[in-house]
């Protein structure tokens, strides 16, 4: 996927506002409302290297404001759960 396709969300996305853990492959997470993320895992493309993105970004327990977009330090996010708020998950 080209960078321009990523910018406009050509592969679609998903609205999410649950405290349950959701798994998938996303290249970005956009805060749809002020949001606290309970868990967030990122991985390389093959999934054999994973990391706690909350620790990597130092955002554990922090409120991320509406409109903030985060991307993984590796290639993709693979699971997310929220404490509060809502997000748009951009499909990889």
HELIX and SHEET records of a PDB file:
HELIX    1   1 UNK A    3  UNK A    8  1                                   6    
HELIX    2   2 UNK A   53  UNK A   57  1                                   5    
SHEET    1   A 4 UNK A  13  UNK A  16  0                                        
SHEET    2   A 4 UNK A  87  UNK A  91 -1                                        
SHEET    3   A 4 UNK A  22  UNK A  31 -1                                        
SHEET    4   A 4 UNK A  69  UNK A  70 -1                                        
SHEET    1   B 6 UNK A  13  UNK A  16  0                                        
SHEET    2   B 6 UNK A  87  UNK A  91 -1                                        
SHEET    3   B 6 UNK A  22  UNK A  31 -1                                        
SHEET    4   B 6 UNK A  76  UNK A  84 -1                                        
SHEET    5   B 6 UNK A  35  UNK A  43 -1                                        
SHEET    6   B 6 UNK A  50  UNK A  52 -1                                        
SHEET    1   C 6 UNK A  13  UNK A  16  0                                        
SHEET    2   C 6 UNK A  87  UNK A  91 -1                                        
SHEET    3   C 6 UNK A  22  UNK A  31 -1                                        
SHEET    4   C 6 UNK A  76  UNK A  84 -1                                        
SHEET    5   C 6 UNK A  35  UNK A  43 -1                                        
SHEET    6   C 6 UNK A  63  UNK A  64 -1                                        
END                                                                             
